[in-house]
Amino acid sequence: MQIYTRGGDKGKTGLIGGQRRLKADVRVEAYGAVDEAGAFLGLAASFLDPQRDGDILDLLGGVQQVLWDVGADLAAPYGVDYCYRTAETAAAELEPYIDHYHGEAQSVRRFVIRGGNTAAAALHVACTVVRRAERRVVSLQQTEAIHEPVLRYLNRLSDLLFVLARGVNARDGQAEITYAHSPMVFHDSPEESKEPD
């Protein structure tokens, strides 16, 4: 496999189906942000303890696989001959994990300052990158049709990464710092105890 093709030397890249777009195109920005999110997940995984956090490593590995599907779906303009890969149920499949890892950390009532140990901090960064990817997909959605499950998946994935970061800190005995001027934003019911979108 040759790494360089020179095909992008004039600032364009190919989408699935053969259409060429500028690399600054909103669709390319969307799947590029998803690619970046996957890379940050790999970085976060490198800081986890394989003995203690093997369950999280397995989960992140599966998420990275799905993010490749999400990126491919975003690289395929609607109407091309392509079979979308992100399942309708992809977002819902993350919800049991969100509930599980949410239970590992102590309850909080206010916004959390992102940080803690290296692995948790990296997961927090990955969470914010996923949220940026989600915003890019929403921007794309304003101008072109998208495969809707990708947007739901990214939204739910940011929730998962937030609770994973908190869970990793809890496993390490790291106390969390809350934002001093935060209103009460977290509640007791599972539906209300996620970080606001």
BELLINZI-V165370 format. One line per field, one symbol per residue. phi: phi as a letter, one per 30 degrees, with the letter a starting at -180 (. if undefined). psi: psi as a letter, one per 30 degrees, with the letter a starting at -180 (. if undefined). Layout:
BEGIN
phi: ???
psi: ???
END
This chain:
BEGIN
phi: .ddccidcdcibbccdjjdcbddcddddedddddddeddddddeddcddeddcedddddddddddddddedddddceejddacdcddeceddddddddddddddcddbcbecddljdddddddddeedddddedddddddddcbdbdeedddddddddddddddeddddddciddcccddcdddccbddedccdded
psi: kkekfgfgfggllklkffkklkfgkeeeeefeeeeeeeeeeeeeeffljeeegeeeeeeeeeeeeeeeeeeeeffjkkfljkjkfjlfgeeeffeeeeeefefflkklflkkkkbbleeeeeeeeeeeeeeeeeeeeeeeffflkljefeeeeeeeeeeeeeeeeeeeeeffgkklklkegkljfklfkeffglkk.
END
